[in-house]
Amino acid sequence: MSTINTLTHSTYEQWCFKCKIELGKTLYDLVTGATDPPDENDDEATLSAWEVVNCDAMRILIPSIVEPEFQLIRNCDSAAEIWTVLKANFEDTSMLRQ
């Protein structure tokens, strides 16, 4: 059972913290870009392993994102892209509320 609250402008900072805990270091590094995604030069095993962890991260993030915020990420292909889009849309607004 996930402990991640539903993402809203007022819950963004809490949402980020709970995501960090729920994702764990490996998946958190993937979504924040600390781990580089594979490129066309990587072997099939590397690509497959990345796809598995990317899907795992997306399965954790997506259930906490509902309308209208879901519209922001519906075309994202990776967990890192989801994180980047949400950060760009919520971080400044959330900081202003503090």
C-alpha positions, 0 to 999 in steps of 0.5 A: 500500500502506497503512502504517497498522497495525491499530488496537488499544488499545495502538497507538492513538497510532501509528495516529493518527500514521500515519493523519495521514500517509496521509490528508494535510492535506485528508483529515485536516482532514475527519476531525478536524472542522477542515473543516466538513461541508456542510449543506442550504444548500450547492449540489449540487457542494459536496455531491458534492465532500464525498462524494468526499473523505469516501469517500476518507478512509473507504477509508483508515481502515476497512481498519485497523479489525478486530473487535472495534473494527469494531463501534464504527464499523459504523454511522458515516456519515462519516470524521469520525464514525469518527474521533470514535468511535474517539478517544472509545474509545481516547484515554484508554486509550492515554494511560494506557499511556504 
